[in-house]
Amino acid sequence: MFEHYSVLKQETIEGLAIKATGTYVDCTVGGGGHSESIASQLQEGGRLIAFDQDEDALQAAKERLVAYEDRILFIHSNFSGLEQALMDHGINEVDGILFDLGVSSPQLDRGERGFSYQHDALLDMRMDQSNELNAYEIINNWPYQDLVSIFFKYGEEKFSKQIARKIERQREEKPIETTHELVEIIKEGIPAATRRKGGHPAKRVFQALRIAVNDELQVFNDALHQAARMTRLHGRIVVITFHSLEDRLCKQAFKKWSTAKPTPRNLPIVPESHEAPFKVITRKPVIAGDQELEANRRSRSAKLRIIEKVKAWDESFNYEEGWKK
């Protein structure tokens, strides 16, 4: 069974400000919790496009959402191709886009997927299992310096060099094949005093590997800027992140899009041509309340941000680079 707790569901649905005849995108349909809430509010003319690169998740969502199949288009794809996929289906703009990032509970809990340090399994971590790159390839074949880089950049692991060196030595003897083999090597690279505090010692390296295998940060950054172009006037983008690197990318993009073009000091008002194309709805990220935290401990790291398009795009502004000089 693919049962997934939908984090910050009520806050997400309220943030999308759903119109009954609008067009919405769920970039990571997962088990279908958020999508079910969106689809249930749509009427004739309303449409939901549901993406997921995980076939198990997509199949579970189709079964859960069968009552709304007349208004849902399911797409088995990474959301890196968001813009092109929508245009291929004749959709040039939408009323709302949801990104619910990170790995879902079923992916973590199903040991054979190799995402979790809690289960012994072959090293994998692919969200889309048709992809060639997996965690085994990275651990056994990537150079020492590349391992250090991803452990430090994506996992913020301060013992990245020591862990990478242990991996390098071990794989000279024989390939590192399973999650538990890797866990033991990680432990050897971290001082004993540090291992006894701050959660599981393998947590940061496993996070870094998952991000690298699925190219998560680059994919999200690209798709977020595509979403800005595809969102129609008064449409909204809602993003749920689970670690600081994702949230930083989101925060920086939202700030860039919601900042007006600099104007001379003596102007009494901001000219329409200088107004920002978006308005931030959540000045601070929305986090889970006590009741949700009690029901789902994985909600504790979730942050929700919302932005609304308030001005049609013009050529003087570029979503990737900001205002043109």
Buried (B, 14 or more C-beta within 10 A) or exposed (E): EBEBBBBBBEBBBEBBBBBEEBBBBBBBBBBBBBBBBBBEBBEEEBBBBBBBBBEBBBBBBBEBBEEBEEBBBBBBBBBBBBBEBBEEEEBEEBBBBBBBBBBBBBBBBBBEBBBBBBBBBBBBBBBBEEEEEBBBEBBBEBEEEEBBBBBBBBBBBEBBBBBBBBBBEBBEEEEBBBBBBBBEBBBBBBEEEEBEEEEBBBBBBBBBBBBBBBBBBEBBBBBBBBBBBBBBEEBBBBBBBBBEBBBEBBBEBBBBBBBEBEEEEEEEEEEEEBBBBBBBBBEEBBBBEEEBBEEBEBBEBBBBBBBBBBBEBEEEBEBEEBBEE
